[in-house]
Amino acid sequence: MAETAVENGGGGKQPVHLGEHFDIYVDRPLSDLRSPNAAAYLAIDRDRPTGSFFALICDPALPPRTEAITALQGLRGEAALLPQEWGVVSWPLTERRHLAIILDRPSGGRLVSSMSDAIEPVSEDELIHEILPPLAASLREFSSSGLTHRSIRPTNLFYRDAARRMLVFGECASAPPAALQPTACEPIESAMAMSAGRGNGTPSDDLYALGATIIFLLLGRFPAASLPDQQVLSDKIARGSYYALLRNERVGSASVELLRGLLTDDPRERWSIQDLEMWLEGRRLSPKQPATAKRATRPFEFGGQGYFTARSLAFGFARDPVAAMKVLKGQDFEIWMQRSLNDEARSKMLAAALSDGRDVGLSGHDERLVARVCTALDPLAPIRYKAFAAMVDGFPTALVAAFRGQTSVQTVAEALAGRLPQFWFSTQPELKPENVPVLKSFERLRMHLEDRRPGFGIERILYEMNPGLHCLSPVVEADYIVEPGEMLKALERASERRGGDDFVVDRHLAAFLAARFRLGGNDWHDALASHEPGQRVLGALYLLTRVQSTYGPASTPALAQRIARQLPAVIDRFQNRARRKRLSEELPKLVAKGNLGNLLSLVDNAAERQRDSFGFAQAQREYAVIDRELTVLRIQTPKRPERAAELGARYAATAATLLGWLTALAVVAISG
């Protein structure tokens, strides 16, 4: 959303209500508390008017972490801003609906608004004894609840108190996990992914981000703030995160151990929350030296640069897959892997990458081969295919970003069709039990991708992978529909606005209801895919009738009117003229009542169809009999003159014979 559209309030606007207690003041924006993905406004709890709260109005372009908000509400950590209430509201400034999140308002404001800002450096003593203990306790609570924060950075730290003594983590739910993180605060692996595809990650990722944030606190600035993200990432890969982020700056001796532990690039060796807590308690750990990747005896030349490690070469390949493909078709790369890098594990993965995935009927084989080779060289890195890059658990939000225009939807679909996530799992040192369902889900989703009918395809995968995502159909997107029970009301409102248009179940609408409304059945998929207009409108009516009977509302006259305009194509399938006339006359009466089930019963009544079919069959038989008789007559008609002449001659001869006999008898009688 545009900041001006969301934040510029007007005096006298009525507050927007959220839940049973909270009012959000449209004309009271709090720009100092806004998140990059959400504008902030004053909020008041009617039951606790002395409390201090604010609301975030989330940008619908990327999905908030709705699956985590409920769990976050259950946390008690004092060193994090946690949701107090959340829900969908109609926002007058944008004339659409948004997700709103209510949080405690930090009295002391934000630490800094930009990574390039500077502050008074924090002393080691203050860091160790005042700042870090509550932050570490908050991270432990996150970890114990199976959650990650994924938004730890200097610009998302706030002072809870007016005296600006207690730093707390800012909110972490208004955007996809880590989507708003600067490259400096992300581990190398997730920093390589597109921002929306970094995934929930692990507590280890939060500890890394804490380490990067500590550098800012100790130095009062960020040494790498002026560098482009790609330069920061390249430096991390080449030199290690510790040196790349400090950039020759010096910190106290105690902090060196802390930073090396938190910024270790190998997540298996990085400090855990237990290690951090032990260190804060004064129990010094074995000094950690920055882990160094296995280096080749000679560099591999690619793109005018020499690469000594498998990770750095994979990074280079991923940035130029076309040139990489040419290299992979030669012999130099394989020779370098075997003789110079001499990494047996990588060589085995590489052999699998080069031989796997020759998918018959799938385009883009060369690009998939490069993607598999990059995964074999760097198994912890994201899946990189063409211009797409995402961690395995970041695929859902990366797909949302693709549908929002941040990358190609087709590219994501090709990555899924080419089984790149499955290959990624095969390269991991071990398949964790929690990853087994994820692997199976990728196989199941791939089957949806192969089905081209409405309700399936890449749109179905979008909603299956993102259970909290609102329907992106252009017809109802602004209504922010998350549950199928809200759909018919939104379609009715849309029909009132655009009553002159025919109603069409687009692919997003079909996929959303297929994923969320399991009681909808499967018979409507084929109908919607039909080339016959009558079948398509019947498919829509089948689906929406079931939604209405399950969730309501009982009457949707505007929607019924739009559908009814397309029903003549269904009525015309009846053969009996009188029946067609009767159905056409009854249709307007049912439209006014707005019950879609009654419409369906009128135009697709099984008994009516059977009677019509029986009557038509009987008429066909009668017609056949008449047609045969007419055929006989038509065949006989050309021969009638000849037949008449023949019969006339016979009749004349017979008459002449009789007349001769009569004459002879008369002569005899007279003579006698």
Phi, psi and omega per residue, in radians:
M1 nan 2.619 3.080
A2 -1.292 2.383 -3.097
E3 -1.034 -0.698 -3.115
T4 -1.138 -0.648 -3.115
A5 -1.198 -0.560 -3.047
V6 -1.598 -0.614 -2.979
E7 -1.667 -0.500 -3.047
N8 -1.315 1.700 -3.132
G9 -1.511 3.017 3.075
G10 -2.217 2.542 -3.111
G11 -1.100 2.550 3.048
G12 1.455 0.066 -3.141
K13 -1.259 2.458 3.105
Q14 -1.233 2.480 3.119
P15 -1.169 2.678 3.087
V16 -1.638 2.294 -3.093
H17 -1.561 2.436 3.058
L18 -2.280 2.119 -3.115
G19 1.149 -2.675 -3.081
E20 -1.641 -0.202 -2.957
H21 -2.185 -0.480 -2.905
F22 -1.732 2.440 2.986
D23 -2.019 2.318 3.110
I24 -1.908 2.188 -3.027
Y25 -1.613 1.888 -3.053
V26 -1.072 -0.564 -3.080
D27 -1.678 0.310 3.122
R28 -2.234 1.152 3.127
P29 -1.191 2.580 3.108
L30 -2.118 1.425 -3.018
S31 -1.104 -0.448 -3.130
D32 -1.283 -0.233 -3.121
L33 -1.920 0.011 -3.094
R34 -1.180 2.665 3.008
S35 -1.742 2.792 3.121
P36 -0.990 -0.432 -3.069
N37 -1.914 0.114 -3.051
A38 -2.760 2.350 3.066
A39 -1.460 2.632 -3.061
A40 -1.951 2.486 3.129
Y41 -2.453 2.712 3.073
L42 -1.122 2.399 3.075
A43 -2.290 2.511 -3.136
I44 -2.255 2.361 3.051
D45 -1.577 2.038 -3.093
R46 -1.105 -0.455 3.115
D47 -1.483 -0.339 3.132
R48 -2.323 1.233 -3.040
P49 -1.105 -0.340 3.123
T50 -1.488 -0.152 3.122
G51 -1.236 2.847 -3.113
S52 -2.122 1.993 -3.059
F53 -2.384 2.819 2.968
F54 -2.500 2.808 -3.102
A55 -2.064 2.466 2.997
L56 -1.835 2.213 3.079
I57 -1.758 1.863 -2.938
C58 -1.338 2.531 3.055
D59 -1.261 2.147 -3.113
P60 -1.291 -0.090 -3.101
A61 -1.166 -0.489 3.075
L62 -2.293 2.514 -2.993
P63 -1.307 2.293 2.977
P64 -1.153 2.929 -3.124
R65 -1.491 1.146 -3.062
T66 -1.086 -0.548 -3.129
E67 -1.192 -0.348 -3.111
A68 -1.744 -0.299 -3.017
I69 -1.099 -0.777 -3.136
T70 -1.046 -0.747 3.114
A71 -1.152 -0.651 3.123
L72 -1.131 -0.593 3.114
Q73 -1.083 -0.447 -3.109
G74 -1.474 -0.116 -3.139
L75 -1.371 2.742 -3.121
R76 -2.041 0.046 -3.031
G77 -0.991 2.271 3.133
E78 -1.481 -0.214 -3.084
A79 -1.760 0.491 3.085
A80 -2.638 2.490 3.055
L81 -1.434 1.986 -3.025
L82 -1.971 2.617 -3.137
P83 -1.097 2.355 3.042
Q84 -1.731 -0.555 3.121
E85 -2.781 2.735 3.096
W86 -2.773 2.727 3.141
G87 2.961 3.101 -3.113
V88 -1.644 2.322 3.136
V89 -2.249 2.672 3.005
S90 -1.487 2.104 -3.018
W91 -1.836 1.993 -3.015
P92 -1.141 -0.456 -3.073
L93 -1.265 -0.425 3.115
T94 -1.972 -0.118 -3.122
E95 0.968 0.758 3.065
R96 -2.692 -3.117 -3.132
R97 -1.836 2.537 -3.138
H98 -2.354 2.773 2.945
L99 -1.423 2.310 3.114
A100 -2.053 2.442 3.139
I101 -2.198 2.229 3.097
I102 -1.690 2.309 3.126
L103 -2.353 2.801 2.999
D104 -1.111 2.442 -3.129
R105 -1.569 2.095 3.133
P106 -1.273 2.230 -3.029
S107 -1.237 -0.511 -3.036
G108 -1.594 -0.054 3.107
G109 1.397 -2.991 -3.052
R110 -1.482 2.586 3.106
L111 -1.130 -1.011 3.081
V112 -2.521 2.729 -3.141
S113 -1.757 -0.179 -3.121
S114 -2.548 2.600 3.106
M115 -1.171 -0.288 3.115
S116 -1.598 -0.037 3.083
D117 -1.222 2.865 3.092
A118 -2.242 2.602 3.104
I119 -2.331 3.038 3.011
E120 -1.228 2.180 -3.110
P121 -0.989 2.538 3.095
V122 -1.547 2.405 3.113
S123 -1.296 2.717 3.105
E124 -1.039 -0.680 -3.107
D125 -1.117 -0.780 3.127
E126 -1.142 -0.697 3.133
L127 -1.073 -0.830 -3.022
I128 -1.285 -0.673 -2.987
H129 -1.736 -0.366 -3.072
E130 -2.062 -0.759 -3.007
I131 -1.478 -0.883 -2.997
L132 -1.254 -0.670 -3.077
P133 -0.954 -0.866 3.115
P134 -1.174 -0.592 3.093
L135 -1.135 -0.733 3.104
A136 -1.112 -0.696 3.117
A137 -1.105 -0.660 3.114
S138 -1.158 -0.731 3.111
L139 -1.121 -0.627 3.094
R140 -1.102 -0.713 -3.140
E141 -1.157 -0.697 3.055
F142 -1.010 -0.887 -3.084
S143 -1.090 -0.731 -3.122
S144 -1.139 -0.457 3.141
S145 -1.603 0.090 -3.138
G146 1.295 0.418 -3.101
L147 -1.977 2.784 2.960
T148 -2.186 2.660 3.131
H149 -1.472 -0.979 3.042
R150 1.114 0.337 3.058
S151 -2.433 0.606 -3.126
I152 -1.545 2.027 -3.121
R153 -2.830 2.791 -3.128
P154 -0.991 -0.634 -3.106
T155 -1.342 -0.069 3.105
N156 -2.059 0.530 3.004
L157 -1.894 2.419 -3.119
F158 -2.280 2.725 2.993
Y159 -1.636 2.060 -3.128
R160 -1.178 -0.619 -3.051
D161 -1.805 2.707 -3.133
A162 -1.131 -0.472 3.133
A163 -1.319 -0.100 3.103
R164 0.989 0.933 3.100
R165 -1.927 -0.582 -3.033
M166 -1.882 1.975 3.075
L167 -1.475 2.430 3.113
V168 -2.317 2.702 3.056
F169 -1.251 2.459 3.065
G170 -1.343 -3.035 -3.081
E171 -1.168 2.767 -3.097
C172 -2.418 0.374 -3.006
A173 -2.095 -0.133 -3.018
S174 -1.396 -0.203 -3.075
A175 -2.498 2.911 3.075
P176 -0.998 2.652 -3.094
P177 -0.979 2.242 3.078
A178 1.171 0.098 -3.097
A179 -1.141 -0.431 -3.085
L180 -1.796 0.091 -3.082
Q181 -1.337 2.391 2.973
P182 -1.209 2.671 -3.127
T183 -0.979 -0.607 -3.107
A184 -1.075 -0.505 -3.064
C185 -1.675 0.102 3.135
E186 -1.951 2.456 3.010
P187 -0.991 2.791 -3.054
I188 -0.952 -0.758 -3.047
E189 -1.050 -0.979 -3.067
S190 -1.276 -0.426 3.082
A191 -1.153 -0.420 3.104
M192 -1.321 -0.304 -3.101
A193 -1.464 2.753 2.997
M194 -1.084 2.631 -2.962
S195 -1.006 -0.626 -3.122
A196 -1.425 -0.087 -3.068
G197 -2.005 0.454 -3.091
R198 -1.454 -0.392 3.019
G199 1.414 2.996 -3.136
N200 -1.138 -0.493 3.117
G201 1.135 -2.738 -3.100
T202 -2.302 2.921 3.053
P203 -0.966 -0.468 3.107
S204 -1.074 -0.607 3.107
D205 -1.152 -0.658 3.095
D206 -1.145 -0.656 3.137
L207 -1.195 -0.631 3.061
Y208 -1.083 -0.819 3.133
A209 -1.072 -0.621 3.077
L210 -1.111 -0.717 3.119
G211 -1.063 -0.762 3.115
A212 -1.122 -0.651 3.130
T213 -1.191 -0.616 3.115
I214 -1.101 -0.640 3.072
I215 -0.993 -0.776 3.130
F216 -1.088 -0.760 -3.100
L217 -1.140 -0.737 -3.078
L218 -1.254 -0.637 -3.104
L219 -1.622 -0.310 -3.091
G220 1.377 0.114 3.137
R221 -2.895 3.024 -3.137
F222 -1.982 1.992 -3.062
P223 -1.006 -0.566 -3.077
A224 -1.678 0.218 -3.020
A225 -1.067 -0.571 -3.067
S226 -1.505 -0.091 -3.080
L227 -1.531 2.544 3.042
P228 -1.089 2.679 -3.109
D229 -1.011 -0.736 -3.123
Q230 -1.113 -0.586 3.105
Q231 -1.205 -0.732 3.103
V232 -1.061 -0.777 -3.127
L233 -1.145 -0.764 3.122
S234 -1.075 -0.696 3.120
D235 -1.148 -0.673 3.098
K236 -1.071 -0.777 -3.118
I237 -1.145 -0.717 -3.059
A238 -1.352 -0.702 -2.984
R239 -1.972 -0.265 -3.014
G240 1.674 2.629 -3.035
S241 -1.126 -0.664 -3.079
Y242 -1.008 -0.899 -3.115
Y243 -1.290 -0.625 -3.096
A244 -1.152 -0.591 -3.108
L245 -1.520 -0.650 3.120
L246 -1.309 -0.598 3.076
R247 0.898 0.932 3.054
N248 1.246 0.092 3.022
E249 -1.310 2.692 -3.096
R250 -1.913 2.473 3.030
V251 -2.228 2.950 -3.129
G252 -1.075 2.752 -3.073
S253 -1.048 -0.665 3.140
A254 -1.155 -0.635 -3.103
S255 -1.251 -0.464 3.128
V256 -1.026 -0.840 3.141
E257 -1.079 -0.744 3.140
L258 -1.066 -0.847 -3.081
L259 -1.202 -0.683 3.100
R260 -1.106 -0.647 3.130
G261 -1.189 -0.706 -3.082
L262 -1.414 -0.471 -3.053
L263 -1.796 0.214 3.046
T264 -1.033 2.284 -3.032
D265 -1.333 -0.445 3.066
D266 -1.416 1.949 -3.089
P267 -1.063 -0.381 3.126
R268 -1.301 -0.383 -3.141
E269 -1.826 -0.146 -3.135
R270 -1.160 2.607 3.117
W271 -1.018 2.499 3.005
S272 -1.644 3.065 3.106
I273 -1.126 -0.559 3.085
Q274 -1.149 -0.704 3.099
D275 -1.077 -0.753 -3.137
L276 -1.107 -0.781 -3.127
E277 -1.134 -0.685 3.082
M278 -1.090 -0.715 -3.138
W279 -1.141 -0.708 3.127
L280 -1.146 -0.471 3.104
E281 -1.439 0.009 3.077
G282 1.705 0.046 3.140
R283 -1.575 1.725 -3.082
R284 -1.253 2.437 -3.087
L285 -1.729 2.970 3.093
S286 -1.098 2.284 -3.101
P287 -1.014 2.353 3.119
K288 -1.754 2.204 3.009
Q289 -1.623 2.518 3.113
P290 -0.950 2.211 -3.128
A291 -1.166 2.390 3.132
T292 -1.919 2.353 3.124
A293 -1.268 2.715 3.116
K294 -1.123 2.205 -3.072
R295 -1.831 2.522 3.109
A296 -1.358 2.769 3.120
T297 -1.255 -0.433 3.049
R298 -2.500 2.646 -3.079
P299 -1.305 2.715 2.984
F300 -1.714 2.162 -3.081
E301 -1.491 2.165 3.127
F302 -2.641 2.198 3.106
G303 1.083 0.539 3.117
G304 1.380 0.251 -3.124
Q305 -2.365 2.582 3.105
G306 -1.691 2.294 -3.099
Y307 -2.019 2.251 -3.109
F308 -1.804 -0.300 -3.091
T309 -2.128 2.734 3.125
A310 -1.107 -0.710 -3.122
R311 -1.107 -0.815 -3.102
S312 -1.137 -0.633 3.114
L313 -1.192 -0.713 3.080
A314 -1.058 -0.679 3.105
F315 -1.090 -0.732 3.107
G316 -1.163 -0.761 3.100
F317 -1.028 -0.766 -3.064
A318 -1.136 -0.511 -3.135
R319 -1.371 -0.337 3.136
D320 -2.491 1.268 -3.053
P321 -1.125 -0.481 -3.139
V322 -1.165 -0.834 3.096
A323 -1.166 -0.621 3.131
A324 -1.081 -0.675 -3.127
M325 -1.092 -0.673 3.115
K326 -1.112 -0.678 3.133
V327 -1.158 -0.729 -3.073
L328 -1.189 -0.372 3.112
K329 -1.413 -0.169 3.084
G330 -1.677 -2.975 -3.079
Q331 -1.824 -0.284 -3.011
D332 -1.091 -0.698 -3.078
F333 -1.118 -0.809 -3.102
E334 -1.149 -0.651 3.101
I335 -1.122 -0.724 3.125
W336 -1.091 -0.748 -3.139
M337 -1.067 -0.747 -3.042
Q338 -1.363 -0.686 -2.998
R339 -1.727 -0.673 -3.035
S340 -1.640 -0.840 3.130
L341 -1.347 -0.665 3.053
N342 0.907 0.928 3.138
D343 -2.054 1.810 -3.027
E344 -1.106 -0.738 -3.124
A345 -1.083 -0.785 3.129
R346 -1.128 -0.652 -3.121
S347 -1.106 -0.703 3.110
K348 -1.137 -0.765 3.112
M349 -1.103 -0.672 -3.133
L350 -1.122 -0.715 3.114
A351 -1.054 -0.717 3.096
A352 -1.149 -0.680 -3.126
A353 -1.122 -0.700 -3.086
L354 -1.296 -0.453 -3.089
S355 -1.746 -0.328 -3.033
D356 -1.512 2.727 2.920
G357 1.359 0.420 3.068
R358 -1.414 1.299 -2.981
D359 -1.302 2.104 3.107
V360 -1.248 2.304 3.092
G361 1.493 -0.068 3.125
L362 -1.802 2.379 3.095
S363 -1.462 2.954 3.048
G364 1.301 0.544 -3.114
H365 -1.064 -0.731 -3.108
D366 -1.049 -0.776 -3.139
E367 -1.138 -0.654 3.110
R368 -1.186 -0.609 3.101
L369 -1.095 -0.757 3.094
V370 -1.086 -0.731 3.140
A371 -1.075 -0.738 3.138
R372 -1.181 -0.677 3.119
V373 -1.117 -0.726 3.100
C374 -1.071 -0.697 3.102
T375 -1.157 -0.699 3.118
A376 -1.135 -0.651 3.134
L377 -1.265 -0.595 -3.077
D378 -2.440 1.425 -3.038
P379 -1.105 -0.424 -3.120
L380 -1.452 -0.213 -3.098
A381 -1.292 2.909 3.086
P382 -1.192 2.900 3.015
I383 -1.331 2.131 -3.078
R384 -2.094 2.093 -3.103
Y385 -2.435 2.050 -3.041
K386 0.954 -2.170 -3.134
A387 -1.621 0.103 -3.092
F388 -1.715 2.438 3.079
A389 -2.620 2.161 -3.129
A390 -2.673 2.536 2.960
M391 -1.184 2.767 -3.096
V392 -1.015 -0.749 3.141
D393 -1.424 0.013 3.074
G394 -1.732 -0.030 -3.140
F395 -1.008 -0.741 -3.101
P396 -0.999 -0.900 -3.100
T397 -1.289 -0.497 3.055
A398 -1.127 -0.626 3.108
L399 -1.182 -0.669 3.058
V400 -1.049 -0.795 3.132
A401 -1.055 -0.623 3.111
A402 -1.131 -0.779 3.114
F403 -1.171 -0.345 3.085
R404 -1.619 0.157 3.004
G405 1.588 0.146 -3.115
Q406 -1.449 -0.325 3.027
T407 -2.755 -3.138 -3.064
S408 -1.451 2.220 3.058
V409 -1.094 -0.686 3.136
Q410 -1.060 -0.662 3.134
T411 -1.113 -0.753 3.109
V412 -1.119 -0.734 3.124
A413 -1.071 -0.702 3.123
E414 -1.152 -0.661 3.107
A415 -1.107 -0.687 3.107
L416 -1.239 -0.759 -3.139
A417 -1.115 -0.591 3.131
G418 -1.415 0.101 3.069
R419 1.011 0.631 3.110
L420 -1.168 -0.658 3.049
P421 -1.066 -0.702 3.128
Q422 -1.106 -0.683 3.107
F423 -1.156 -0.656 3.095
W424 -1.006 -0.794 3.132
F425 -1.065 -0.638 -3.102
S426 -1.184 -0.351 -3.118
T427 -1.594 -0.131 -3.092
Q428 -1.316 2.579 -3.115
P429 -0.973 -0.637 3.103
E430 -2.657 2.585 3.103
L431 -1.602 1.889 -3.116
K432 -1.219 2.576 -3.109
P433 -0.966 -0.645 -3.114
E434 -1.226 -0.248 -3.133
N435 -1.569 -0.233 -3.123
V436 -1.068 -0.840 3.099
P437 -1.081 -0.580 3.132
V438 -1.141 -0.772 3.122
L439 -1.075 -0.756 3.131
K440 -1.135 -0.622 -3.130
S441 -1.154 -0.617 3.093
F442 -1.118 -0.663 3.097
E443 -1.144 -0.739 -3.139
R444 -1.153 -0.741 -3.117
L445 -1.150 -0.551 3.118
R446 -1.094 -0.571 3.090
M447 -1.178 -0.658 3.065
H448 -1.075 -0.656 -3.088
L449 -1.096 -0.589 -3.094
E450 -1.357 -0.243 -3.141
D451 -1.591 2.060 -3.035
R452 -1.549 -0.065 -3.091
R453 -1.229 2.672 3.011
P454 -0.979 2.405 -3.060
G455 1.749 -0.131 3.111
F456 -2.253 -2.686 3.134
G457 1.308 -2.883 -3.068
I458 -1.170 -0.461 3.103
E459 -1.172 -0.677 3.110
R460 -1.111 -0.711 3.109
I461 -1.078 -0.686 3.129
L462 -0.952 -0.837 -3.071
Y463 -1.414 -0.487 3.068
E464 -1.196 -0.685 -3.101
M465 -1.401 -0.337 -3.100
N466 -2.184 1.378 -3.046
P467 -1.127 -0.305 3.123
G468 -1.708 0.051 -3.068
L469 -1.339 2.409 3.067
H470 -1.362 2.813 -3.084
C471 -1.211 2.235 -3.075
L472 -1.645 0.160 3.058
S473 -1.012 2.308 3.131
P474 -0.980 -0.415 -3.101
V475 -1.194 -0.636 -3.019
V476 -2.229 0.121 -3.055
E477 -0.986 -0.719 -3.110
A478 -1.190 -0.278 3.122
D479 -1.476 -0.124 3.091
Y480 0.887 1.053 -3.107
I481 -1.492 2.053 -3.133
V482 -1.850 -0.562 -3.101
E483 -1.938 2.519 -3.135
P484 -1.089 -0.456 3.137
G485 -1.137 -0.308 3.140
E486 -1.603 -0.133 -2.931
M487 -1.182 -0.823 -3.038
L488 -1.152 -0.611 3.085
K489 -1.105 -0.702 3.121
A490 -1.169 -0.710 3.115
L491 -1.156 -0.592 3.087
E492 -1.155 -0.752 3.103
R493 -1.109 -0.718 3.115
A494 -1.124 -0.655 -3.131
S495 -1.203 -0.571 3.087
E496 -1.162 -0.577 -3.124
R497 -1.392 -0.597 -3.035
R498 -2.235 0.913 -3.057
G499 -1.105 -0.354 -3.105
G500 -1.392 -0.178 -3.102
D501 -1.586 2.639 2.967
D502 -1.210 2.605 3.113
F503 -1.539 2.306 -3.135
V504 -2.309 2.298 3.002
V505 -1.473 1.766 -3.126
D506 -1.341 3.069 -3.021
R507 -1.171 -0.591 3.100
H508 -1.186 -0.789 3.132
L509 -1.071 -0.764 3.141
A510 -1.130 -0.767 -3.107
A511 -1.195 -0.699 3.125
F512 -1.045 -0.842 -3.114
L513 -1.226 -0.593 3.098
A514 -1.125 -0.645 -3.115
A515 -1.393 -0.595 -3.022
R516 -1.721 -0.422 -3.021
F517 -2.028 1.471 -3.065
R518 -1.186 -0.363 -3.132
L519 -1.405 -0.003 -3.086
G520 -1.263 -0.217 -3.135
G521 1.316 -3.018 -3.084
N522 -2.173 -0.096 -3.019
D523 -1.244 -0.322 -3.093
W524 -1.421 -0.301 -3.131
H525 -1.068 -0.860 -3.132
D526 -1.131 -0.669 -3.127
A527 -1.115 -0.754 3.135
L528 -1.162 -0.466 -3.136
A529 -1.480 -0.073 -3.080
S530 -1.194 2.671 3.049
H531 -1.470 -0.177 -3.127
E532 -1.539 2.193 3.137
P533 -0.981 -0.673 3.137
G534 -1.086 -0.729 3.119
Q535 -1.161 -0.669 -3.127
R536 -1.134 -0.766 -3.136
V537 -1.211 -0.570 3.053
L538 -1.133 -0.703 3.094
G539 -1.036 -0.758 3.096
A540 -1.099 -0.705 -3.114
L541 -1.204 -0.694 3.052
Y542 -0.944 -0.898 -3.048
L543 -1.134 -0.884 -3.050
L544 -1.223 -0.518 3.066
T545 -1.086 -0.727 3.127
R546 -1.192 -0.654 3.073
V547 -1.094 -0.764 -3.122
Q548 -1.156 -0.712 -3.125
S549 -1.206 -0.445 -3.128
T550 -1.539 -0.760 -3.007
Y551 -2.018 -0.327 -3.015
G552 1.411 -3.029 -0.025
P553 -1.248 2.891 -3.052
A554 -1.225 -0.433 -3.084
S555 -2.327 2.243 3.054
T556 -2.359 1.281 -3.019
P557 -1.112 -0.652 -3.128
A558 -1.165 -0.725 3.088
L559 -1.150 -0.719 3.126
A560 -1.082 -0.658 3.136
Q561 -1.116 -0.748 3.136
R562 -1.121 -0.713 3.138
I563 -1.216 -0.662 -3.068
A564 -1.093 -0.546 3.138
R565 -1.102 -0.343 -3.129
Q566 -1.746 -0.084 -3.070
L567 -1.322 -0.342 3.039
P568 -0.932 -0.553 3.096
A569 -1.120 -0.495 3.098
V570 -1.413 -0.767 -3.127
I571 -1.088 -0.635 -3.122
D572 -1.136 -0.206 3.086
R573 -1.279 -0.337 3.065
F574 -1.275 2.465 -3.052
Q575 -1.557 -0.493 -3.073
N576 -1.361 2.119 -3.059
R577 -1.114 -0.726 -3.133
A578 -1.138 -0.676 3.127
R579 -1.153 -0.724 3.106
R580 -1.062 -0.739 3.137
K581 -1.110 -0.754 -3.129
R582 -1.105 -0.774 3.139
L583 -1.096 -0.728 3.129
S584 -1.105 -0.611 3.138
E585 -1.297 -0.567 -3.131
E586 -1.383 -0.400 -3.039
L587 -0.994 -0.870 -3.110
P588 -1.036 -0.585 3.141
K589 -1.120 -0.713 -3.139
L590 -1.295 -0.593 3.109
V591 -1.036 -0.727 -3.112
A592 -1.077 -0.535 3.131
K593 -1.379 -0.400 3.027
G594 1.321 0.246 3.113
N595 -1.626 1.982 -3.067
L596 -1.197 -0.520 3.112
G597 -1.111 -0.664 3.106
N598 -1.168 -0.661 3.071
L599 -1.063 -0.787 -3.124
L600 -1.103 -0.738 3.132
S601 -1.109 -0.592 -3.133
L602 -1.190 -0.844 -2.993
V603 -1.636 -0.222 -3.108
D604 -2.366 0.739 3.131
N605 -1.364 2.176 -3.056
A606 -1.085 -0.724 -3.127
A607 -1.147 -0.729 3.106
E608 -1.078 -0.757 -3.141
R609 -1.127 -0.639 -3.139
Q610 -1.192 -0.761 3.118
R611 -1.113 -0.726 3.130
D612 -1.123 -0.711 3.137
S613 -1.159 -0.731 3.131
F614 -1.134 -0.794 3.133
G615 -1.089 -0.682 3.138
F616 -1.176 -0.680 3.118
A617 -1.127 -0.722 3.122
Q618 -1.132 -0.731 3.109
A619 -1.110 -0.627 3.115
Q620 -1.132 -0.684 3.126
R621 -1.146 -0.800 3.118
E622 -1.071 -0.715 3.120
Y623 -1.091 -0.671 -3.130
A624 -1.113 -0.710 3.127
V625 -1.097 -0.848 3.141
I626 -1.083 -0.707 -3.119
D627 -1.101 -0.675 3.119
R628 -1.130 -0.729 3.137
E629 -1.114 -0.745 3.115
L630 -1.127 -0.603 3.124
T631 -1.111 -0.736 3.115
V632 -1.077 -0.757 3.131
L633 -1.120 -0.706 3.139
R634 -1.124 -0.613 3.131
I635 -1.200 -0.654 -3.069
Q636 -1.392 -0.405 -3.040
T637 -1.002 -0.788 -3.116
P638 -1.096 -0.407 -3.066
K639 -1.659 0.055 -3.060
R640 -1.135 -0.744 3.123
P641 -1.049 -0.777 3.136
E642 -1.106 -0.730 3.142
R643 -1.123 -0.658 3.141
A644 -1.162 -0.739 3.128
A645 -1.112 -0.732 -3.141
E646 -1.105 -0.799 3.131
L647 -1.147 -0.620 3.133
G648 -1.128 -0.741 3.132
A649 -1.109 -0.738 3.124
R650 -1.107 -0.795 -3.135
Y651 -1.083 -0.663 -3.131
A652 -1.173 -0.746 3.133
A653 -1.113 -0.759 3.137
T654 -1.098 -0.739 -3.132
A655 -1.138 -0.704 3.137
A656 -1.125 -0.715 3.128
T657 -1.089 -0.810 3.129
L658 -1.078 -0.729 -3.131
L659 -1.123 -0.671 3.119
G660 -1.112 -0.755 3.107
W661 -1.092 -0.763 -3.126
L662 -1.095 -0.687 3.138
T663 -1.132 -0.755 -3.139
A664 -1.099 -0.743 3.130
L665 -1.106 -0.665 -3.138
A666 -1.154 -0.732 3.134
V667 -1.103 -0.764 3.137
V668 -1.076 -0.744 -3.108
A669 -1.126 -0.719 -3.127
I670 -1.178 -0.746 -3.107
S671 -1.113 -0.665 -3.102
G672 -1.342 nan nan
